[in-house]
Amino acid sequence: HVRAALMAQLPSKQHTLLVDLDRVKKEYADHNEKVLSKFVSIIGGIVEHALAPRIGKTDFDARAKKSAAAADGSIVTAANVVCCPFLEGISSNTKKMHQVLSVLLPEEHLQDVFSRIFAYVDSKVPSLFITASAASASEGSGGAGGNNSFSLPQTDDGKRRMVLEVEAMSNALNRLSGVQPWDFSAMKVLEKKLDINLDTEGKEEQPDDPAKEAFGNKEDAKAEDSLMNGEDGVKENNGDKTHEREEGDSSDGDAETKESLTENVNDVDNTNADNTASSSAAVEITNNNGLSSEGEQNVCNGEKDSSTATEQAGLSEDRSEPCVREEEDET
């Protein structure tokens, strides 16, 4: 962006000056890369020169026996296991560098640096264990073995202890703030080298518990007894149910007979009540018919009276007309 802005402002004759700007940009990127790589080399020097000699004093078989004796039956996991001096030194030195760089570097550079550190530790730790074991074996075959000889664990508990300690170290590194979690593969490499798989091992150990086996046998015996008792109970229940059905059928027949008789009596009572109601309704209808005929006669008589009154009124009007005429003639 700076180069494009300057090119827009400068004349074409001075564009050659921008070549130096590209060179400065490249030198800055290279210097930044060297600084970030220097942090990784610092951790690498500490691991290879200061911490690697501690591997010779580590015996994972003995550490597994000691932890089993002090655990009092509790299961050792990656969350509560104590790492050996070599792995603990890697974790503590990486944390110290994180405390310094988290204040000086921006977040992007901090993630970049520790992603490189984690990648280095992930590949270097298994290789250092394998190299130390091979070197001790070669020295032992030549008769120059010493107290600092290291060998890979031979017992299953020792192999499991070694993988758990490496897993605990990787979990501690991933818990650092502001860093990108890394998918460590060192545990898988060691499991393949040691010919052990913690996931399948944990699943295979569960059925070997004698208490669980005894409990399972008791449960099987109880289940068989319950099945036998259940079959006998089913037979007895079937016989009882057959007897109950016979008694129930007889009692149901008596109850049905009583119910049919009761229904017939109720039907007779209802029929008598219906007949009584119909007869009373017929009487009422007859009385109403009588009343209606009397009303019709009264209406007819009323019409006759009205016609008689009308005729009389007409006669009176005819009689009054001659009197009026006589008066008119006199006047």
NUVO-640423 format. One record per residue (C-alpha): residue in one letter; x, y, z; residue number from 0. Coordinates in nm, 4 decimals. Example, Ala and Ser with C-alpha at 12.3 -4.5 7.8 and 13.67 -1.06 7.14 Angstrom:
<pts>
+--------+----------+----------+----------+-------+
| padren |       px |       py |       pz | kevex |
+--------+----------+----------+----------+-------+
|      a |   1.2300 |  -0.4500 |   0.7800 |     0 |
|      s |   1.3670 |  -0.1060 |   0.7140 |     1 |
+--------+----------+----------+----------+-------+
</pts>
This chain:
<pts>
+--------+----------+----------+----------+-------+
| padren |       px |       py |       pz | kevex |
+--------+----------+----------+----------+-------+
|      h |   0.0000 |   0.0000 |   0.0000 |     0 |
|      v |   0.2832 |   0.2438 |   0.0810 |     1 |
|      r |   0.4571 |   0.1608 |  -0.2456 |     2 |
|      a |   0.1368 |   0.2152 |  -0.4472 |     3 |
|      a |   0.0718 |   0.5505 |  -0.2766 |     4 |
|      l |   0.4250 |   0.6741 |  -0.3434 |     5 |
|      m |   0.4113 |   0.5561 |  -0.7058 |     6 |
|      a |   0.0965 |   0.7616 |  -0.7585 |     7 |
|      q |   0.2673 |   1.0769 |  -0.6275 |     8 |
|      l |   0.6179 |   1.0400 |  -0.7765 |     9 |
|      p |   0.6977 |   1.1043 |  -1.1445 |    10 |
|      s |   0.7839 |   0.8086 |  -1.3626 |    11 |
|      k |   1.1553 |   0.8966 |  -1.3651 |    12 |
|      q |   1.1747 |   0.8467 |  -0.9871 |    13 |
|      h |   0.9941 |   0.5108 |  -0.9754 |    14 |
|      t |   1.3336 |   0.3416 |  -0.9623 |    15 |
|      l |   1.3657 |   0.4706 |  -0.6048 |    16 |
|      l |   1.0862 |   0.2370 |  -0.5022 |    17 |
|      v |   1.3137 |  -0.0610 |  -0.5624 |    18 |
|      d |   1.4921 |   0.0209 |  -0.2371 |    19 |
|      l |   1.1546 |   0.0186 |  -0.0617 |    20 |
|      d |   1.0930 |  -0.3392 |  -0.1760 |    21 |
|      r |   1.4385 |  -0.4364 |  -0.0525 |    22 |
|      v |   1.3707 |  -0.2821 |   0.2897 |    23 |
|      k |   1.0396 |  -0.4673 |   0.3123 |    24 |
|      k |   1.2089 |  -0.7981 |   0.2334 |    25 |
|      e |   1.4824 |  -0.7378 |   0.4916 |    26 |
|      y |   1.2200 |  -0.6595 |   0.7564 |    27 |
|      a |   1.0320 |  -0.9844 |   0.6842 |    28 |
|      d |   1.3548 |  -1.1839 |   0.7011 |    29 |
|      h |   1.4546 |  -1.0215 |   1.0295 |    30 |
|      n |   1.1118 |  -1.0944 |   1.1762 |    31 |
|      e |   1.1412 |  -1.4578 |   1.0726 |    32 |
|      k |   1.4873 |  -1.4865 |   1.2290 |    33 |
|      v |   1.3629 |  -1.3414 |   1.5577 |    34 |
|      l |   1.0713 |  -1.5823 |   1.5774 |    35 |
|      s |   1.2923 |  -1.8744 |   1.4874 |    36 |
|      k |   1.5431 |  -1.7654 |   1.7533 |    37 |
|      f |   1.2858 |  -1.8228 |   2.0272 |    38 |
|      v |   1.2349 |  -2.1769 |   1.9029 |    39 |
|      s |   1.6115 |  -2.2362 |   1.8918 |    40 |
|      i |   1.6418 |  -2.1126 |   2.2508 |    41 |
|      i |   1.3927 |  -2.3748 |   2.3694 |    42 |
|      g |   1.5637 |  -2.6323 |   2.1485 |    43 |
|      g |   1.9015 |  -2.5614 |   2.3071 |    44 |
|      i |   1.7565 |  -2.5932 |   2.6548 |    45 |
|      v |   1.5862 |  -2.9230 |   2.5715 |    46 |
|      e |   1.8773 |  -3.0875 |   2.3923 |    47 |
|      h |   2.1671 |  -2.9657 |   2.6085 |    48 |
|      a |   2.0274 |  -2.8902 |   2.9535 |    49 |
|      l |   1.7348 |  -3.1300 |   2.9884 |    50 |
|      a |   1.8224 |  -3.4295 |   2.7720 |    51 |
|      p |   2.0886 |  -3.5616 |   3.0189 |    52 |
|      r |   1.8081 |  -3.6057 |   3.2730 |    53 |
|      i |   1.6597 |  -3.8839 |   3.0608 |    54 |
|      g |   1.9364 |  -4.1215 |   3.1672 |    55 |
|      k |   1.8235 |  -4.1029 |   3.5293 |    56 |
|      t |   1.4587 |  -4.1844 |   3.4484 |    57 |
|      d |   1.3175 |  -4.5334 |   3.5048 |    58 |
|      f |   0.9476 |  -4.5437 |   3.4186 |    59 |
|      d |   0.9030 |  -4.8984 |   3.5478 |    60 |
|      a |   1.0246 |  -4.7956 |   3.8925 |    61 |
|      r |   0.8162 |  -4.4765 |   3.8836 |    62 |
|      a |   0.5045 |  -4.6823 |   3.8039 |    63 |
|      k |   0.5657 |  -4.9167 |   4.0994 |    64 |
|      k |   0.6324 |  -4.6258 |   4.3331 |    65 |
|      s |   0.3179 |  -4.4382 |   4.2299 |    66 |
|      a |   0.1073 |  -4.7556 |   4.2588 |    67 |
|      a |   0.2314 |  -4.8104 |   4.6135 |    68 |
|      a |   0.1603 |  -4.4503 |   4.7128 |    69 |
|      a |  -0.1755 |  -4.4218 |   4.5319 |    70 |
|      d |  -0.3628 |  -4.6611 |   4.7682 |    71 |
|      g |  -0.5754 |  -4.8032 |   4.4867 |    72 |
|      s |  -0.6551 |  -4.4713 |   4.3149 |    73 |
|      i |  -0.6195 |  -4.4577 |   3.9364 |    74 |
|      v |  -0.3302 |  -4.2507 |   3.7991 |    75 |
|      t |  -0.4338 |  -4.0353 |   3.5006 |    76 |
|      a |  -0.2806 |  -3.7548 |   3.2960 |    77 |
|      a |  -0.4546 |  -3.5031 |   3.5225 |    78 |
|      n |  -0.2860 |  -3.6142 |   3.8471 |    79 |
|      v |   0.0390 |  -3.7754 |   3.7285 |    80 |
|      v |   0.3745 |  -3.6199 |   3.8236 |    81 |
|      c |   0.6120 |  -3.5790 |   3.5288 |    82 |
|      c |   0.9741 |  -3.6885 |   3.5295 |    83 |
|      p |   1.2467 |  -3.4172 |   3.5588 |    84 |
|      f |   1.3033 |  -3.4126 |   3.1829 |    85 |
|      l |   0.9386 |  -3.3487 |   3.0897 |    86 |
|      e |   0.8839 |  -3.1158 |   3.3846 |    87 |
|      g |   1.1854 |  -2.9078 |   3.2710 |    88 |
|      i |   1.0375 |  -2.8683 |   2.9217 |    89 |
|      s |   0.7061 |  -2.7524 |   3.0650 |    90 |
|      s |   0.8587 |  -2.5056 |   3.3145 |    91 |
|      n |   1.1015 |  -2.3453 |   3.0649 |    92 |
|      t |   0.8267 |  -2.3040 |   2.8041 |    93 |
|      k |   0.6049 |  -2.1344 |   3.0625 |    94 |
|      k |   0.8846 |  -1.8913 |   3.1543 |    95 |
|      m |   0.9315 |  -1.7916 |   2.7908 |    96 |
|      h |   0.5570 |  -1.7459 |   2.7570 |    97 |
|      q |   0.5520 |  -1.5049 |   3.0505 |    98 |
|      v |   0.8151 |  -1.2862 |   2.8792 |    99 |
|      l |   0.6888 |  -1.2992 |   2.5210 |   100 |
|      s |   0.3197 |  -1.2484 |   2.6060 |   101 |
|      v |   0.4080 |  -0.8925 |   2.7120 |   102 |
|      l |   0.6371 |  -0.8077 |   2.4191 |   103 |
|      l |   0.4806 |  -0.9713 |   2.1142 |   104 |
|      p |   0.1412 |  -0.9107 |   1.9515 |   105 |
|      e |  -0.1117 |  -1.1929 |   1.9594 |   106 |
|      e |  -0.0428 |  -1.3120 |   1.6046 |   107 |
|      h |   0.3326 |  -1.3371 |   1.6596 |   108 |
|      l |   0.2822 |  -1.5010 |   1.9988 |   109 |
|      q |   0.0675 |  -1.7735 |   1.8454 |   110 |
|      d |   0.3181 |  -1.8192 |   1.5643 |   111 |
|      v |   0.6128 |  -1.8585 |   1.8026 |   112 |
|      f |   0.4463 |  -2.1118 |   2.0319 |   113 |
|      s |   0.3014 |  -2.3113 |   1.7459 |   114 |
|      r |   0.6600 |  -2.3590 |   1.6300 |   115 |
|      i |   0.7755 |  -2.4433 |   1.9817 |   116 |
|      f |   0.4974 |  -2.6998 |   2.0259 |   117 |
|      a |   0.5790 |  -2.8590 |   1.6899 |   118 |
|      y |   0.9442 |  -2.8859 |   1.7925 |   119 |
|      v |   0.8646 |  -3.0408 |   2.1318 |   120 |
|      d |   0.6115 |  -3.2794 |   1.9763 |   121 |
|      s |   0.8682 |  -3.4271 |   1.7409 |   122 |
|      k |   1.1757 |  -3.3982 |   1.9649 |   123 |
|      v |   1.0565 |  -3.5637 |   2.2869 |   124 |
|      p |   0.9872 |  -3.9128 |   2.1416 |   125 |
|      s |   1.3048 |  -3.9015 |   1.9352 |   126 |
|      l |   1.5161 |  -3.8136 |   2.2423 |   127 |
|      f |   1.3694 |  -4.1058 |   2.4408 |   128 |
|      i |   1.4292 |  -4.3490 |   2.1543 |   129 |
|      t |   1.7812 |  -4.2155 |   2.0882 |   130 |
|      a |   1.8763 |  -4.2375 |   2.4565 |   131 |
|      s |   1.7506 |  -4.5958 |   2.4745 |   132 |
|      a |   1.9434 |  -4.6949 |   2.1619 |   133 |
|      a |   2.2611 |  -4.5275 |   2.2899 |   134 |
|      s |   2.2359 |  -4.7035 |   2.6259 |   135 |
|      a |   2.1809 |  -5.0370 |   2.4553 |   136 |
|      s |   2.4893 |  -4.9912 |   2.2374 |   137 |
|      e |   2.6985 |  -4.8895 |   2.5365 |   138 |
|      g |   2.5712 |  -5.1863 |   2.7360 |   139 |
|      s |   2.6630 |  -5.4299 |   2.4600 |   140 |
|      g |   3.0145 |  -5.2803 |   2.4510 |   141 |
|      g |   3.0552 |  -5.3162 |   2.8281 |   142 |
|      a |   3.0575 |  -4.9450 |   2.8985 |   143 |
|      g |   2.7198 |  -4.9133 |   3.0673 |   144 |
|      g |   2.6784 |  -4.6726 |   3.3566 |   145 |
|      n |   2.4267 |  -4.5378 |   3.6017 |   146 |
|      n |   2.2929 |  -4.2914 |   3.3456 |   147 |
|      s |   2.1820 |  -4.5599 |   3.1006 |   148 |
|      f |   1.8206 |  -4.5337 |   2.9886 |   149 |
|      s |   1.5964 |  -4.8045 |   2.8521 |   150 |
|      l |   1.2370 |  -4.7947 |   2.7420 |   151 |
|      p |   0.9930 |  -4.9423 |   2.9976 |   152 |
|      q |   0.9321 |  -5.3160 |   2.9758 |   153 |
|      t |   0.6257 |  -5.3608 |   3.1965 |   154 |
|      d |   0.2757 |  -5.2535 |   3.0978 |   155 |
|      d |   0.2545 |  -5.0212 |   3.3995 |   156 |
|      g |   0.5831 |  -4.8568 |   3.3052 |   157 |
|      k |   0.4730 |  -4.8083 |   2.9438 |   158 |
|      r |   0.1460 |  -4.6620 |   3.0554 |   159 |
|      r |   0.3278 |  -4.4319 |   3.2987 |   160 |
|      m |   0.5579 |  -4.3006 |   3.0241 |   161 |
|      v |   0.2696 |  -4.2187 |   2.7872 |   162 |
|      l |   0.0673 |  -4.0538 |   3.0655 |   163 |
|      e |   0.3570 |  -3.8257 |   3.1634 |   164 |
|      v |   0.4052 |  -3.7110 |   2.8033 |   165 |
|      e |   0.0313 |  -3.6471 |   2.7789 |   166 |
|      a |   0.0397 |  -3.4455 |   3.1029 |   167 |
|      m |   0.3216 |  -3.2277 |   2.9631 |   168 |
|      s |   0.1287 |  -3.1617 |   2.6397 |   169 |
|      n |  -0.1863 |  -3.0699 |   2.8335 |   170 |
|      a |   0.0125 |  -2.8237 |   3.0457 |   171 |
|      l |   0.1523 |  -2.6525 |   2.7334 |   172 |
|      n |  -0.1893 |  -2.6235 |   2.5704 |   173 |
|      r |  -0.3257 |  -2.4511 |   2.8805 |   174 |
|      l |  -0.1039 |  -2.1451 |   2.8228 |   175 |
|      s |  -0.3086 |  -1.8308 |   2.7599 |   176 |
|      g |  -0.3178 |  -1.6679 |   2.4179 |   177 |
|      v |  -0.1686 |  -1.9632 |   2.2313 |   178 |
|      q |  -0.3228 |  -2.1895 |   1.9709 |   179 |
|      p |  -0.3784 |  -2.5431 |   2.1074 |   180 |
|      w |  -0.1605 |  -2.8008 |   1.9386 |   181 |
|      d |  -0.2622 |  -3.1550 |   1.8522 |   182 |
|      f |   0.0317 |  -3.3454 |   2.0024 |   183 |
|      s |   0.1152 |  -3.6785 |   1.8383 |   184 |
|      a |   0.4029 |  -3.7761 |   2.0704 |   185 |
|      m |   0.1746 |  -4.0098 |   2.2692 |   186 |
|      k |   0.0746 |  -4.2011 |   1.9565 |   187 |
|      v |   0.4387 |  -4.2347 |   1.8495 |   188 |
|      l |   0.5383 |  -4.3760 |   2.1876 |   189 |
|      e |   0.2369 |  -4.6099 |   2.2000 |   190 |
|      k |   0.3384 |  -4.7499 |   1.8639 |   191 |
|      k |   0.6998 |  -4.7842 |   1.9741 |   192 |
|      l |   0.6052 |  -4.9487 |   2.3048 |   193 |
|      d |   0.3338 |  -5.1644 |   2.1444 |   194 |
|      i |   0.0595 |  -5.0479 |   2.3810 |   195 |
|      n |  -0.2765 |  -4.8772 |   2.3418 |   196 |
|      l |  -0.4207 |  -4.7081 |   2.6467 |   197 |
|      d |  -0.7760 |  -4.6886 |   2.5063 |   198 |
|      t |  -0.8167 |  -5.0603 |   2.4384 |   199 |
|      e |  -0.6209 |  -5.1500 |   2.7508 |   200 |
|      g |  -0.8651 |  -4.9617 |   2.9721 |   201 |
|      k |  -1.1599 |  -5.1349 |   2.8077 |   202 |
|      e |  -1.0053 |  -5.4834 |   2.8435 |   203 |
|      e |  -0.9288 |  -5.4399 |   3.2137 |   204 |
|      q |  -1.2908 |  -5.3913 |   3.3174 |   205 |
|      p |  -1.4140 |  -5.7559 |   3.2816 |   206 |
|      d |  -1.1090 |  -5.8876 |   3.4761 |   207 |
|      d |  -1.2369 |  -5.7456 |   3.8044 |   208 |
|      p |  -1.3135 |  -6.0507 |   4.0286 |   209 |
|      a |  -1.5734 |  -5.8607 |   4.2281 |   210 |
|      k |  -1.7618 |  -5.7764 |   3.9102 |   211 |
|      e |  -1.7349 |  -6.1362 |   3.7876 |   212 |
|      a |  -1.8705 |  -6.2722 |   4.1173 |   213 |
|      f |  -2.1489 |  -6.0183 |   4.1127 |   214 |
|      g |  -2.2256 |  -6.1127 |   3.7535 |   215 |
|      n |  -2.2424 |  -6.4846 |   3.8433 |   216 |
|      k |  -2.4808 |  -6.4086 |   4.1291 |   217 |
|      e |  -2.6970 |  -6.2051 |   3.8990 |   218 |
|      d |  -2.7045 |  -6.4888 |   3.6449 |   219 |
|      a |  -2.8078 |  -6.7382 |   3.9148 |   220 |
|      k |  -3.0805 |  -6.5035 |   4.0334 |   221 |
|      a |  -3.2022 |  -6.4613 |   3.6799 |   222 |
|      e |  -3.2237 |  -6.8393 |   3.6277 |   223 |
|      d |  -3.4156 |  -6.8862 |   3.9566 |   224 |
|      s |  -3.6530 |  -6.6069 |   3.8647 |   225 |
|      l |  -3.7138 |  -6.7692 |   3.5239 |   226 |
|      m |  -3.7931 |  -7.1082 |   3.6836 |   227 |
|      n |  -4.0205 |  -6.9485 |   3.9416 |   228 |
|      g |  -4.1794 |  -6.7432 |   3.6691 |   229 |
|      e |  -4.2662 |  -7.0551 |   3.4663 |   230 |
|      d |  -4.4221 |  -7.2275 |   3.7711 |   231 |
|      g |  -4.6098 |  -6.9117 |   3.8571 |   232 |
|      v |  -4.7402 |  -6.8841 |   3.5032 |   233 |
|      k |  -4.8747 |  -7.2399 |   3.5174 |   234 |
|      e |  -5.0432 |  -7.1803 |   3.8547 |   235 |
|      n |  -5.1858 |  -6.8522 |   3.7360 |   236 |
|      n |  -5.3243 |  -7.0203 |   3.4251 |   237 |
|      g |  -5.5021 |  -7.2850 |   3.6383 |   238 |
|      d |  -5.6393 |  -7.0222 |   3.8740 |   239 |
|      k |  -5.7524 |  -6.8098 |   3.5844 |   240 |
|      t |  -5.9349 |  -7.1098 |   3.4252 |   241 |
|      h |  -6.1201 |  -7.1805 |   3.7520 |   242 |
|      e |  -6.2011 |  -6.8127 |   3.7918 |   243 |
|      r |  -6.3311 |  -6.7956 |   3.4372 |   244 |
|      e |  -6.5692 |  -7.0905 |   3.5007 |   245 |
|      e |  -6.7010 |  -6.9305 |   3.8178 |   246 |
|      g |  -6.7189 |  -6.5982 |   3.6433 |   247 |
|      d |  -6.9178 |  -6.7445 |   3.3562 |   248 |
|      s |  -7.1794 |  -6.8935 |   3.5938 |   249 |
|      s |  -7.2075 |  -6.5745 |   3.7934 |   250 |
|      d |  -7.2285 |  -6.3758 |   3.4715 |   251 |
|      g |  -7.5182 |  -6.6005 |   3.3521 |   252 |
|      d |  -7.7159 |  -6.5376 |   3.6728 |   253 |
|      a |  -7.6512 |  -6.1688 |   3.6530 |   254 |
|      e |  -7.7629 |  -6.1578 |   3.2888 |   255 |
|      t |  -8.0889 |  -6.3436 |   3.3767 |   256 |
|      k |  -8.1619 |  -6.0962 |   3.6544 |   257 |
|      e |  -8.0888 |  -5.8041 |   3.4297 |   258 |
|      s |  -8.3208 |  -5.9370 |   3.1545 |   259 |
|      l |  -8.6080 |  -5.9848 |   3.4037 |   260 |
|      t |  -8.5581 |  -5.6366 |   3.5401 |   261 |
|      e |  -8.5563 |  -5.4927 |   3.1884 |   262 |
|      n |  -8.8863 |  -5.6736 |   3.1032 |   263 |
|      v |  -9.0572 |  -5.5385 |   3.4175 |   264 |
|      n |  -8.9381 |  -5.1903 |   3.3345 |   265 |
|      d |  -9.0671 |  -5.2254 |   2.9778 |   266 |
|      v |  -9.4154 |  -5.3286 |   3.1067 |   267 |
|      d |  -9.4232 |  -5.0328 |   3.3442 |   268 |
|      n |  -9.3198 |  -4.7978 |   3.0691 |   269 |
|      t |  -9.5915 |  -4.9400 |   2.8350 |   270 |
|      n |  -9.8648 |  -4.8876 |   3.0991 |   271 |
|      a |  -9.7442 |  -4.5374 |   3.1625 |   272 |
|      d |  -9.7527 |  -4.4618 |   2.7900 |   273 |
|      n | -10.1099 |  -4.5975 |   2.7580 |   274 |
|      t | -10.2301 |  -4.3884 |   3.0532 |   275 |
|      a | -10.0719 |  -4.0790 |   2.9078 |   276 |
|      s | -10.2301 |  -4.1425 |   2.5650 |   277 |
|      s | -10.5794 |  -4.1920 |   2.7135 |   278 |
|      s | -10.5572 |  -3.8717 |   2.9128 |   279 |
|      a | -10.4393 |  -3.6910 |   2.6017 |   280 |
|      a | -10.7420 |  -3.8246 |   2.4071 |   281 |
|      v | -10.9837 |  -3.6964 |   2.6751 |   282 |
|      e | -10.8265 |  -3.3559 |   2.6629 |   283 |
|      i | -10.8546 |  -3.3488 |   2.2849 |   284 |
|      t | -11.2283 |  -3.4385 |   2.3085 |   285 |
|      n | -11.2980 |  -3.1606 |   2.5591 |   286 |
|      n | -11.1154 |  -2.9185 |   2.3372 |   287 |
|      n | -11.3296 |  -3.0240 |   2.0439 |   288 |
|      g | -11.6451 |  -2.9612 |   2.2486 |   289 |
|      l | -11.5299 |  -2.6178 |   2.3461 |   290 |
|      s | -11.4474 |  -2.5337 |   1.9904 |   291 |
|      s | -11.7994 |  -2.6321 |   1.8695 |   292 |
|      e | -11.9625 |  -2.4140 |   2.1351 |   293 |
|      g | -11.7452 |  -2.1245 |   2.0250 |   294 |
|      e | -11.8525 |  -2.1723 |   1.6660 |   295 |
|      q | -12.2231 |  -2.1612 |   1.7709 |   296 |
|      n | -12.1667 |  -1.8408 |   1.9660 |   297 |
|      v | -11.9987 |  -1.6874 |   1.6647 |   298 |
|      c | -12.2915 |  -1.7785 |   1.4430 |   299 |
|      n | -12.5417 |  -1.6318 |   1.6925 |   300 |
|      g | -12.3354 |  -1.3173 |   1.7071 |   301 |
|      e | -12.3475 |  -1.2820 |   1.3328 |   302 |
|      k | -12.7266 |  -1.3229 |   1.3358 |   303 |
|      d | -12.7693 |  -1.0538 |   1.6008 |   304 |
|      s | -12.5541 |  -0.8151 |   1.4079 |   305 |
|      s | -12.7548 |  -0.8666 |   1.0903 |   306 |
|      t | -13.0832 |  -0.8059 |   1.2772 |   307 |
|      a | -12.9470 |  -0.4885 |   1.4234 |   308 |
|      t | -12.8407 |  -0.3721 |   1.0811 |   309 |
|      e | -13.1866 |  -0.4348 |   0.9350 |   310 |
|      q | -13.3538 |  -0.2403 |   1.2157 |   311 |
|      a | -13.1200 |   0.0513 |   1.1616 |   312 |
|      g | -13.2104 |   0.0525 |   0.7924 |   313 |
|      l | -13.5804 |   0.0628 |   0.8730 |   314 |
|      s | -13.5350 |   0.3521 |   1.1086 |   315 |
|      e | -13.3524 |   0.5448 |   0.8412 |   316 |
|      d | -13.6323 |   0.4793 |   0.5896 |   317 |
|      r | -13.8959 |   0.5963 |   0.8385 |   318 |
|      s | -13.7164 |   0.9174 |   0.9096 |   319 |
|      e | -13.6957 |   1.0212 |   0.5442 |   320 |
|      p | -14.0821 |   1.1030 |   0.4943 |   321 |
|      c | -14.0841 |   1.3265 |   0.7978 |   322 |
|      v | -13.8030 |   1.5283 |   0.6592 |   323 |
|      r | -13.9801 |   1.5682 |   0.3264 |   324 |
|      e | -14.3035 |   1.6925 |   0.4920 |   325 |
|      e | -14.1121 |   1.9594 |   0.6749 |   326 |
|      e | -13.9550 |   2.0724 |   0.3526 |   327 |
|      d | -14.2992 |   2.1031 |   0.1844 |   328 |
|      e | -14.4434 |   2.3198 |   0.4664 |   329 |
|      t | -14.1518 |   2.5561 |   0.4427 |   330 |
+--------+----------+----------+----------+-------+
</pts>
